[in-house]
Structures are given as structure tokens and as C-alpha cells.
Amino acid sequence: MTTTSPFFISFSKSLEDVIIPTQLTLMQSDEKPHPLCVLAAEELQNYLQNQNEWQHNFGLADDKGTVIGKMFGVLVVQNAAKEIGYLAAFSGKLAGSNSHTKFVPPIFDLLTENSFLNKGMEELTLMNQEIKKLKDLESFANKELTNQLKVKRKQHSIALQNEIFNHYHFLNETGEAKSLIDIFATAGYKNPPAGAGECAGPKLLQYAFQHQLKPLALTEFWWGLSPKSATWKHKQFYPCCKEKCEPILAHMLRG
């Protein structure tokens, strides 16, 4: 019997000599990932090295343009038929899209055509253009109007960010859902950080809980160059981040 999930990936190698964990194993700082995660990551890295379905500049070739290294995650799972496989995810977007056949979908797709985000960003662009015009004219009346528009722009930006956060709801194993704002408020944050909910780890657990797949082991690895940080190295493994993921995982893994 095989799974019906399109994102469940069976291991190509035998797992005969690998100990299967009985409960979820998360990679911690200064620890090695579970051997099953290493196997899954090796298979995923082989795919990344050889696929031709999409193009993304990881900085590993001589491609011109902005280099964008990427964090990927693998979650080893067990399905209803007791088969062991894994799910794969990436943080943020990949090759300009949230949707790729190998990877679980995002919690909420911000790139949907005609979404509230696109319309909201269009309004912000118009405000920016109007502010620039008024600044170029340089008169006292225009300065007052410019300040009013800046206040309106800030209010619009905050409202848009909060609407984004309210579209992200995370499940735990019992099926309880909480929004990003509620999760980070419980953790003592004034607001969730930008990009919260887009990391690979929460995406993987969300898909597993939605599709009755038992999570067994989770880790993430960096793929590509990292021009902004010396911390992230190509092919190295990392635990889920504290700033964006820790409060979310506290909810998703409660109990």
C-alpha cells in the first residue's frame, strides 16, 4: 500500500540499518541531525543539483544577477500504511514562486493573483509616487501634505502587515489552530517578525498535521552562497531559527 500524498517522498535507499525514532526528533544547536534526516537531505540535495524544472541563482554557478541562497528543510514522516518517507520544503519563495512539485505548499500563498497583498502593495506604490512628486515641488503646503501622506502610508503598511499575519494559521497535532498574532502575543512579542510563517520547519509540520502524517525527525540545511551572513554555509545543517520559528513550534509541538 502506498500513500496518496503527492508530497510524500519514499527513500531510495534501504532503511534496514537505521533506527526509526518513536517520537519527533528536532535537531538542536551543536548537534548532528538524525541519520534519517541526513539521508533525506542527501537525496534532496542531489535533486537540487540535477533538476531542470526551475531556475534559481544560488550562486553556485557563474549566473549573473543577485545571489539568493536558500534554507531547505526535510521532515521524516510515517504515513497511515506505516511507510517511512519524508517531506521537503524551502523558506520564503523559490525561483519567484511558492509552488513547486517537490515541495509542500506554503501556509498561505501571498503570491496569488489579485490577492489583498497585491492590491495593498499597489496602493503603497501610488502613495510613494505621490510623496515623491510633492517633495519635488518643495513648498510649505506640500510639506504638510507630504507629512499627512507619510502618516497614511505608515498606517496602511501596518494594517497590511497585520492582515498578512491574520492569514497565517498553524495547527498542532490535536488540530488546534492559532494565528501568527496570537502565537507571538502568547510568547510576549508585540508583533510577529517580518517573514514569520515562511520558514521550512513550520511548513513541513503543518502539511504533516493536515494529512495525518506522523512527524519523526526534522532538520534544515542551507543551499548556496550567503552574501549577507557568514553563519550560513552551503550544505551545512541548522536547527529551526529562534526568532521566527520558536514561538510557532511551541504551539505546533505542544505536548
Order of alpha helices (4+ residues) and beta strands (2+ residues): beta-beta-alpha-beta-beta-alpha-alpha-beta-beta-alpha-alpha-beta-beta-alpha
